[in-house]
Amino acid sequence: MAATAENKTPPRNRSQFIRTEIPRRERVASVICVLLLVGIGVAIFIKGRHFDPARYALRTEALQSTAEAVEGKTATIRGEAAQARGVVKTATTAEAATAPEGYGEETTAAKPTAKPAPKGEQFVMTVAGIKPMGDTEFYNADTLYEKIDGRAPAYLGFNFQSLRCRSFELLGAAGSFVDVYEFHFDTPVNAFGMFALERDPKGAALDFAPDGYSGAMGYFFRQGAVYVQIIASDVKEKTLAIAKAIAQDRAKALPVDNAGLEGRRRLPATGLDPKSVQFVSENALGQDFLKNVFQATYDFGGKKLPFLVMVAAPDEAVAAWKAWSEFSGKYGGTVTALPDVGGAKIFQAENSGSWRIIFVRDGTLGGVFDADDAAKAREFVQQYLEGKIP
């Protein structure tokens, strides 16, 4: 019996206290905590429904140590909208001008060794019916990204030198304005290269600028070493008329200079698609021996034939021609020497159904490439060398 009584004794570490009532102060504290949690949830909900742009605004003062100040300040609606996003961009073709906000943007690191932006003359227009919306802005190679951001590397690849731009509002047309951009390059051929790279294939040719076209919302042309963009804020008849008048004014003011475009003049005119003309300064078609190349597409005998021309010193042209011939036969391709035509040496190469007919003569290398019809490609090159395709 003693053992049984001892076994019924509960362990000493087991609590025998049972709460039958919660103190009032604890209940009040619990209610307060619950109310606080509800209040916090309501506050978060309300805050989440109201966007505060200031919370995400760009702190420009943080960039002062890495970028030089730009003379002038954008005063256009487009510029203000871009600044509100923390990125400034400009449309550079008719397509870009109508693209959604953010077109062509990408992050570009600020350059710690930026040079002061170039200074120059203010844009002064003789066109009636407009007035400046602000000072002329100037940018150089180190600060161009501040204006056109993700598109800057392409411009720098063609040795961009400086940008001068200004916006003009139309008198008596509230909200309408025209942006004027003059991108200066080191040579006319590099200005042409950038112009050709951004050319809108749907653009209409201009009668006042040979290297130019009009797009849906502006005018774009190359004059000398300058690539000009005149962009309207809207497609109203008056706005587009003013944009054209400004474009004509700039075409008259800028000097005509076609230095370095000799290769382009070697491109035949017959069958040429003028919108297809391109200039490639380095590694044309991925070949390091093809430099300063002009290329275009031609309609010939019902076929589309890509054709290129490179002008160089005679020995350089011959060396490039030989290098291309060797490359053409290196990876399973077949290379055949063709009879000379008009003093030009020619080879024919085929690889996986793609043909090229390449010639060299008097410092000029050229020919048809990536053609699907060897006979038509050969006929085109032969007629070109014989002067039958002017």
C-alpha positions as CSV (number, residue, x, y, z in Angstrom):
1,M,0.0,0.0,0.0
2,A,2.9,2.3,0.8
3,A,4.4,1.7,-2.6
4,T,1.0,2.4,-4.3
5,A,0.6,5.7,-2.5
6,E,4.1,6.7,-3.4
7,N,3.5,5.9,-7.1
8,K,0.4,8.2,-7.1
9,T,2.4,11.2,-6.0
10,P,2.8,13.5,-9.0
11,P,6.2,14.6,-10.1
12,R,7.5,17.7,-8.4
13,N,8.4,19.5,-11.7
14,R,4.8,19.4,-13.0
15,S,2.9,22.7,-12.5
16,Q,-0.2,22.4,-10.5
17,F,-1.3,26.1,-11.2
18,I,-4.3,26.5,-13.5
19,R,-5.4,30.1,-14.5
20,T,-9.1,30.5,-14.3
21,E,-9.2,34.2,-15.0
22,I,-7.1,36.6,-17.2
23,P,-6.3,39.9,-15.5
24,R,-8.0,43.0,-17.0
25,R,-4.8,44.8,-17.8
26,E,-3.6,41.9,-19.9
27,R,-6.9,41.9,-21.8
28,V,-6.6,45.7,-22.4
29,A,-3.0,45.2,-23.6
30,S,-4.1,42.5,-26.0
31,V,-6.8,44.6,-27.5
32,I,-4.4,47.5,-27.9
33,C,-1.9,45.2,-29.8
34,V,-4.6,44.0,-32.1
35,L,-5.8,47.5,-32.8
36,L,-2.2,48.6,-33.6
37,L,-1.8,45.7,-36.0
38,V,-5.0,46.6,-37.8
39,G,-4.0,50.3,-37.9
40,I,-0.6,49.4,-39.4
41,G,-2.3,47.2,-42.0
42,V,-4.7,50.0,-43.0
43,A,-1.8,52.5,-43.3
44,I,0.2,50.2,-45.5
45,F,-2.9,49.6,-47.7
46,I,-3.5,53.3,-48.1
47,K,0.2,54.0,-48.9
48,G,0.3,51.2,-51.4
49,R,-2.6,52.8,-53.4
50,H,-0.9,56.2,-53.7
51,F,2.4,56.4,-55.8
52,D,4.9,58.9,-54.5
53,P,7.2,59.9,-57.4
54,A,9.5,61.8,-55.1
55,R,10.5,58.5,-53.4
56,Y,12.1,57.3,-56.6
57,A,13.4,60.6,-58.0
58,L,16.9,60.7,-59.3
59,R,19.3,62.4,-56.9
60,T,21.3,64.3,-59.4
61,E,23.6,65.8,-56.8
62,A,25.0,62.4,-56.3
63,L,26.4,62.5,-59.9
64,Q,28.1,65.8,-59.7
65,S,31.5,64.2,-59.0
66,T,31.3,62.0,-62.0
67,A,29.9,64.2,-64.8
68,E,30.4,67.8,-65.9
69,A,27.6,70.2,-66.1
70,V,25.9,70.6,-69.5
71,E,25.5,74.1,-70.8
72,G,21.8,74.9,-71.1
73,K,18.8,72.9,-69.9
74,T,16.3,71.0,-71.8
75,A,12.9,72.9,-71.9
76,T,10.8,70.6,-74.1
77,I,7.9,68.5,-72.9
78,R,9.8,65.4,-74.1
79,G,12.9,66.4,-72.2
80,E,11.0,67.1,-69.0
81,A,9.3,63.7,-69.2
82,A,12.6,62.0,-69.7
83,Q,14.1,63.8,-66.7
84,A,11.2,62.7,-64.6
85,R,12.2,59.1,-65.4
86,G,15.8,59.9,-64.6
87,V,16.8,59.2,-68.2
88,V,17.1,61.6,-71.1
89,K,16.6,60.3,-74.6
90,T,16.0,61.6,-78.1
91,A,14.4,59.9,-81.0
92,T,16.9,59.4,-83.7
93,T,14.8,58.1,-86.5
94,A,11.2,58.4,-87.5
95,E,10.6,55.0,-86.0
96,A,12.3,56.0,-82.7
97,A,10.3,59.2,-82.6
98,T,7.1,57.1,-82.5
99,A,8.4,54.4,-80.3
100,P,7.1,53.9,-76.8
101,E,8.7,55.7,-73.9
102,G,12.0,54.0,-73.0
103,Y,12.9,53.0,-76.6
104,G,16.6,52.4,-76.9
105,E,17.4,53.1,-73.2
106,E,20.1,51.2,-71.3
107,T,22.3,52.0,-68.3
108,T,25.5,53.7,-69.2
109,A,28.1,54.3,-66.4
110,A,29.1,57.9,-65.8
111,K,32.6,58.7,-66.9
112,P,34.9,60.0,-64.1
113,T,37.2,61.7,-66.6
114,A,34.5,63.5,-68.5
115,K,35.8,66.6,-70.4
116,P,33.8,69.8,-70.3
117,A,31.0,69.9,-72.8
118,P,31.9,71.8,-76.0
119,K,30.6,75.3,-76.3
120,G,29.5,77.0,-79.5
121,E,27.0,79.3,-81.1
122,Q,23.4,79.3,-80.1
123,F,20.9,78.0,-82.7
124,V,19.5,81.1,-84.4
125,M,16.7,80.3,-86.8
126,T,15.4,82.6,-89.6
127,V,12.3,80.5,-89.9
128,A,9.2,82.5,-89.1
129,G,6.6,81.4,-86.6
130,I,8.9,79.9,-83.9
131,K,10.8,81.0,-80.8
132,P,13.3,79.1,-78.7
133,M,12.1,77.2,-75.7
134,G,15.4,77.4,-73.9
135,D,19.2,77.7,-74.5
136,T,21.1,75.6,-76.9
137,E,22.6,72.5,-75.4
138,F,26.0,71.2,-76.1
139,Y,27.4,67.6,-75.6
140,N,30.7,65.9,-76.4
141,A,31.8,62.3,-76.6
142,D,32.0,62.0,-72.8
143,T,28.6,63.5,-72.1
144,L,26.5,62.3,-75.1
145,Y,25.0,59.5,-73.0
146,E,23.3,62.1,-70.9
147,K,21.2,63.1,-73.9
148,I,20.7,59.9,-75.9
149,D,21.7,57.2,-73.3
150,G,21.7,53.7,-74.8
151,R,22.3,54.9,-78.4
152,A,25.5,56.7,-77.6
153,P,27.9,53.8,-78.2
154,A,26.8,53.5,-81.9
155,Y,27.6,57.2,-82.4
156,L,31.0,56.9,-80.6
157,G,31.8,54.0,-83.0
158,F,31.7,56.5,-85.9
159,N,33.9,59.0,-84.1
160,F,31.2,61.4,-82.9
161,Q,32.6,64.8,-81.9
162,S,29.8,67.0,-80.5
163,L,26.1,67.5,-80.4
164,R,24.3,70.9,-80.6
165,C,20.6,70.9,-80.0
166,R,17.7,73.3,-79.3
167,S,13.9,73.2,-79.1
168,F,11.6,75.7,-80.7
169,E,7.9,76.2,-79.9
170,L,5.3,77.2,-82.6
171,L,3.7,80.6,-82.1
172,G,0.0,80.3,-81.8
173,A,0.0,76.5,-81.5
174,A,0.1,75.6,-77.8
175,G,2.0,72.4,-77.0
176,S,3.6,72.1,-80.4
177,F,7.3,72.3,-80.8
178,V,10.2,71.1,-83.0
179,D,13.5,69.6,-81.7
180,V,16.7,70.3,-83.7
181,Y,19.8,68.1,-83.3
182,E,23.1,68.5,-85.1
183,F,25.5,65.6,-84.5
184,H,29.0,66.5,-85.6
185,F,31.5,63.8,-86.6
186,D,35.1,63.9,-87.5
187,T,34.5,63.1,-91.3
188,P,31.6,63.2,-93.7
189,V,31.9,59.5,-94.3
190,N,31.4,58.7,-90.6
191,A,28.5,61.1,-90.4
192,F,27.1,59.1,-93.4
193,G,27.8,55.9,-91.6
194,M,25.7,56.9,-88.6
195,F,22.9,58.3,-90.8
196,A,22.8,55.1,-92.8
197,L,22.7,52.9,-89.7
198,E,19.6,54.7,-88.4
199,R,17.9,55.2,-91.7
200,D,14.2,54.5,-91.7
201,P,13.5,52.1,-94.7
202,K,10.0,53.7,-95.0
203,G,11.3,57.2,-95.3
204,A,10.7,59.4,-98.4
205,A,13.7,60.9,-100.2
206,L,14.4,64.7,-99.8
207,D,14.9,67.1,-102.8
208,F,17.0,69.5,-100.7
209,A,19.5,66.9,-99.2
210,P,20.7,63.9,-101.2
211,D,21.5,61.9,-98.1
212,G,18.2,62.5,-96.4
213,Y,14.6,61.4,-95.9
214,S,11.4,62.4,-94.2
215,G,9.7,60.2,-91.7
216,A,6.4,60.2,-89.9
217,M,7.4,62.9,-87.5
218,G,10.5,64.6,-88.9
219,Y,13.4,65.1,-91.3
220,F,16.8,63.4,-91.2
221,F,19.8,64.0,-93.4
222,R,23.6,64.0,-93.6
223,Q,25.3,67.2,-94.8
224,G,29.1,67.3,-94.7
225,A,30.3,65.9,-91.4
226,V,26.9,66.6,-89.7
227,Y,24.0,64.3,-89.1
228,V,20.9,66.4,-88.7
229,Q,17.6,65.4,-87.0
230,I,14.5,67.6,-87.0
231,I,11.8,66.0,-84.9
232,A,8.2,67.4,-84.6
233,S,6.2,67.0,-81.4
234,D,3.1,65.9,-83.3
235,V,1.8,65.2,-86.8
236,K,-0.3,68.4,-87.2
237,E,0.0,70.0,-90.6
238,K,1.5,73.2,-89.2
239,T,4.1,71.5,-87.0
240,L,5.3,69.3,-89.9
241,A,5.5,72.3,-92.2
242,I,7.6,74.2,-89.7
243,A,9.8,71.1,-89.2
244,K,10.4,71.0,-93.0
245,A,11.2,74.7,-93.1
246,I,13.8,74.3,-90.3
247,A,15.3,71.3,-92.1
248,Q,15.7,73.3,-95.3
249,D,17.3,76.1,-93.3
250,R,19.9,73.8,-91.8
251,A,20.6,72.2,-95.2
252,K,21.4,75.6,-96.6
253,A,23.5,76.7,-93.6
254,L,25.7,73.6,-93.4
255,P,28.6,73.3,-95.9
256,V,28.6,70.5,-98.5
257,D,31.5,68.1,-98.1
258,N,31.6,64.6,-99.4
259,A,35.3,63.8,-98.6
260,G,35.8,60.1,-98.0
261,L,32.7,59.0,-99.9
262,E,34.6,57.9,-103.0
263,G,33.7,54.3,-102.4
264,R,30.0,55.2,-102.4
265,R,30.4,56.8,-105.8
266,R,31.7,53.5,-107.1
267,L,28.3,51.9,-106.3
268,P,26.3,51.6,-109.5
269,A,23.0,53.6,-109.7
270,T,21.1,51.1,-111.9
271,G,18.8,48.9,-109.8
272,L,20.0,50.4,-106.6
273,D,17.7,50.5,-103.6
274,P,18.8,53.8,-102.1
275,K,17.4,53.0,-98.7
276,S,19.8,50.0,-98.4
277,V,23.1,51.9,-98.7
278,Q,25.3,51.3,-95.7
279,F,28.8,52.2,-94.6
280,V,30.9,49.9,-92.5
281,S,34.2,51.2,-91.2
282,E,35.6,48.0,-89.7
283,N,35.1,44.2,-90.0
284,A,32.5,44.3,-92.8
285,L,30.8,40.9,-93.1
286,G,32.9,39.9,-90.1
287,Q,36.2,40.1,-92.0
288,D,39.0,42.2,-90.5
289,F,40.5,42.9,-94.0
290,L,37.3,44.6,-95.2
291,K,37.4,48.2,-94.1
292,N,35.6,51.4,-95.1
293,V,33.1,49.4,-97.1
294,F,30.0,50.7,-98.9
295,Q,27.3,48.1,-99.6
296,A,23.8,48.1,-101.0
297,T,21.1,45.9,-102.5
298,Y,20.2,45.8,-106.2
299,D,17.3,44.6,-108.2
300,F,18.8,42.6,-111.2
301,G,17.0,40.1,-113.4
302,G,14.3,39.5,-110.8
303,K,16.9,38.9,-108.0
304,K,18.0,40.8,-105.0
305,L,21.8,41.0,-105.0
306,P,23.9,42.4,-102.2
307,F,26.9,44.3,-103.6
308,L,29.8,46.0,-101.9
309,V,32.8,48.2,-102.8
310,M,36.0,49.0,-100.9
311,V,38.4,51.6,-102.1
312,A,42.0,51.3,-100.8
313,A,45.6,51.5,-101.9
314,P,46.2,49.0,-104.8
315,D,48.3,46.6,-102.8
316,E,45.9,46.7,-99.9
317,A,43.0,45.9,-102.2
318,V,44.8,43.0,-103.7
319,A,45.8,41.6,-100.3
320,A,42.2,41.8,-99.1
321,W,41.0,40.1,-102.3
322,K,43.5,37.2,-101.7
323,A,42.6,36.9,-98.0
324,W,38.9,36.7,-98.9
325,S,39.6,34.0,-101.5
326,E,41.5,32.0,-99.0
327,F,38.9,32.4,-96.3
328,S,36.1,31.3,-98.8
329,G,37.8,28.0,-99.3
330,K,38.8,27.3,-95.7
331,Y,35.6,25.9,-94.3
332,G,34.4,23.5,-96.9
333,G,33.6,26.1,-99.6
334,T,34.6,25.9,-103.2
335,V,36.6,28.7,-104.9
336,T,37.0,29.0,-108.6
337,A,39.1,31.6,-110.5
338,L,37.1,33.3,-113.3
339,P,38.4,34.9,-116.5
340,D,39.6,38.5,-116.1
341,V,37.0,41.2,-117.1
342,G,38.1,44.7,-117.9
343,G,41.5,44.2,-116.2
344,A,39.9,42.9,-113.0
345,K,40.8,39.6,-111.4
346,I,37.7,37.6,-110.2
347,F,37.0,34.6,-108.1
348,Q,33.7,32.7,-107.5
349,A,33.0,31.0,-104.2
350,E,30.2,28.8,-103.0
351,N,29.3,27.6,-99.5
352,S,26.0,25.9,-98.6
353,G,24.2,27.3,-101.5
354,S,25.4,30.9,-101.0
355,W,27.5,32.5,-103.7
356,R,29.9,35.4,-104.0
357,I,31.6,36.8,-107.0
358,I,34.5,39.1,-105.9
359,F,36.8,41.2,-108.1
360,V,39.8,43.5,-107.6
361,R,40.9,46.3,-109.9
362,D,42.9,49.5,-109.6
363,G,42.6,49.8,-105.8
364,T,38.9,48.8,-105.8
365,L,37.7,45.5,-104.3
366,G,34.0,44.6,-104.7
367,G,31.4,42.2,-105.9
368,V,28.2,40.4,-105.1
369,F,27.9,38.3,-101.8
370,D,25.3,36.1,-100.2
371,A,23.5,35.5,-103.5
372,D,21.3,32.5,-104.2
373,D,21.8,32.6,-108.0
374,A,25.4,32.2,-109.1
375,A,24.6,33.0,-112.8
376,K,22.8,36.3,-112.0
377,A,25.6,37.3,-109.5
378,R,28.3,36.7,-112.1
379,E,26.3,38.5,-114.8
380,F,25.8,41.5,-112.6
381,V,29.5,41.8,-111.7
382,Q,30.6,41.3,-115.3
383,Q,28.3,44.1,-116.6
384,Y,29.5,46.4,-113.8
385,L,33.1,45.8,-114.8
386,E,32.3,46.4,-118.4
387,G,30.6,49.7,-117.6
388,K,27.2,48.4,-118.7
389,I,25.7,49.1,-115.3
390,P,26.4,52.8,-114.6
